[in-house]
Amino acid sequence: MNTATSATWITRTEADADLAAIRAVNLAAFPTSEEADLVEALRADPAAWRPGLSWLAQAPDGTVAGFALLTRCHVGDVPALALGPCAVLPGHQRRGAGSAAIRAALRAARDQGESLVLVLGHAGYYPRFGFTPASGHAIRPPFDVSDEHMMALVLDPARPVPSGVIRYPAAFGV
């Protein structure tokens, strides 16, 4: 298991014992069970699931407070990663748990030799991690969404960045 510590949060990869806590974080963070169910469907898909890319932010008391998941997607036929779901327990939101989990997941992806991460998310949040509009790389989702919400992060600028339509795992339903 990989671990890291920030000022407040211990970040680590998920373990089998964490599955109920991960589901609880996603259920608490979102209004429906859709994201929690998506995490489980992605975990069950060997083509999507990437070992070592499901990260938790744990409070000093051991509470799993934040979660970030990277799974395999493609831009055209080129492998990339999709970031999400990301979730934080409501009582720990705006305290850095989500950022800690995301930063740890992105470091792990870079360490595994991945070169591109895509996220559909809040335009005011994800740029802090280096995400920019995916359209700047001629990458587009297979559905209509505002350009500012579909973002890309190039992890390895020495490798060519693919262009084209994003192909998500079947669990995303698109």
Secondary structure as GFF3:
##gff-version 3
##sequence-region A 1 174
A	DSSP	beta_strand	3	5	.	.	.	ID=ss1
A	DSSP	beta_strand	10	13	.	.	.	ID=ss2
A	DSSP	three_ten_helix	16	18	.	.	.	ID=ss3
A	DSSP	alpha_helix	19	29	.	.	.	ID=ss4
A	DSSP	alpha_helix	34	43	.	.	.	ID=ss5
A	DSSP	beta_strand	49	58	.	.	.	ID=ss6
A	DSSP	beta_strand	64	75	.	.	.	ID=ss7
A	DSSP	beta_strand	78	88	.	.	.	ID=ss8
A	DSSP	three_ten_helix	90	92	.	.	.	ID=ss9
A	DSSP	alpha_helix	97	111	.	.	.	ID=ss10
A	DSSP	beta_strand	116	120	.	.	.	ID=ss11
A	DSSP	three_ten_helix	126	129	.	.	.	ID=ss12
A	DSSP	beta_strand	132	133	.	.	.	ID=ss13
A	DSSP	three_ten_helix	134	137	.	.	.	ID=ss14
A	DSSP	beta_strand	139	140	.	.	.	ID=ss15
A	DSSP	three_ten_helix	147	149	.	.	.	ID=ss16
A	DSSP	beta_strand	150	154	.	.	.	ID=ss17
A	DSSP	beta_strand	164	167	.	.	.	ID=ss18
A	DSSP	three_ten_helix	170	172	.	.	.	ID=ss19
###
